[in-house]
Amino acid sequence: MQTLFDEQGMLNIADIVAANPSYKAIMEDGVVTDKELKDQAAATIAAIRKLQTMCTVEQQNAILEAITEMGVLFAVYHHHELQDLCK
């Protein structure tokens, strides 16, 4: 299993994503098509549904909190990058 955190204690998500076969396949030609985006959305939903069946309600709530915080981080990071471009 890949570790979630690097040696400095930072979330290791960039390395985990870069090593993911789905990501590699999508990015192979450097273009993200509508079909690839749709297929990845379906794969994501399937993975989350699988987790839902495997976990208790308490675990589901913890997973939802983590996914939500990652979504917030992703959104504000991109907003921050866009505001830097506008300077």
C-alpha positions in Angstrom: 0.0 0.0 0.0 1.2 3.5 -0.8 1.6 5.8 2.2 -0.8 8.7 2.5 1.9 11.0 3.9 5.5 11.7 2.8 8.5 12.0 5.1 7.7 15.6 6.0 4.1 14.6 7.0 2.5 16.2 3.9 -0.3 14.5 2.1 1.2 12.3 -0.7 -1.7 12.7 -3.1 0.3 13.9 -6.1 2.5 10.8 -6.1 -0.5 8.5 -5.5 -2.4 10.1 -8.4 0.6 10.1 -10.7 1.1 6.3 -10.1 -2.6 5.5 -10.6 -3.2 3.4 -13.8 -6.4 5.4 -14.6 -4.5 8.7 -14.5 -1.6 7.3 -16.5 -4.0 6.1 -19.2 -6.0 9.3 -19.4 -2.8 11.5 -19.5 -0.9 9.3 -21.9 -1.6 11.5 -24.9 -1.8 14.7 -22.9 -5.4 15.3 -23.7 -8.4 14.7 -21.5 -11.5 13.8 -23.6 -15.1 14.2 -22.6 -15.3 10.3 -22.6 -12.3 10.0 -20.4 -13.8 12.5 -18.0 -17.1 10.7 -18.0 -15.5 7.3 -17.5 -13.4 8.6 -14.6 -16.4 10.2 -12.9 -18.2 6.8 -13.2 -15.1 5.0 -11.8 -15.0 7.4 -8.9 -18.7 6.9 -8.1 -18.2 3.2 -8.2 -15.3 3.3 -5.8 -17.2 5.5 -3.4 -20.3 3.2 -3.6 -18.0 0.2 -2.8 -16.6 2.0 0.2 -20.2 2.8 1.4 -21.1 -0.9 1.4 -17.9 -1.9 3.3 -18.0 0.8 6.0 -20.1 1.5 9.1 -22.0 4.7 9.3 -19.3 6.2 11.5 -16.6 5.2 8.9 -18.8 6.6 6.1 -19.0 9.9 7.9 -15.2 10.1 8.4 -14.7 9.3 4.7 -17.2 11.9 3.7 -15.5 14.5 5.9 -12.1 13.6 4.3 -13.5 13.8 0.7 -15.2 17.1 1.5 -12.0 18.6 2.9 -10.0 17.4 -0.1 -12.7 18.9 -2.4 -12.4 22.2 -0.5 -8.6 22.2 -0.7 -8.8 21.4 -4.5 -11.3 24.3 -5.1 -9.4 26.9 -3.0 -6.1 25.9 -4.4 -7.3 26.4 -8.0 -9.0 29.7 -7.0 -5.6 30.8 -5.4 -3.8 29.9 -8.6 -6.3 31.8 -10.7 -6.1 34.9 -8.5 -2.3 34.8 -8.8 -2.7 34.8 -12.6 -4.8 37.9 -12.4 -2.2 39.9 -10.5 
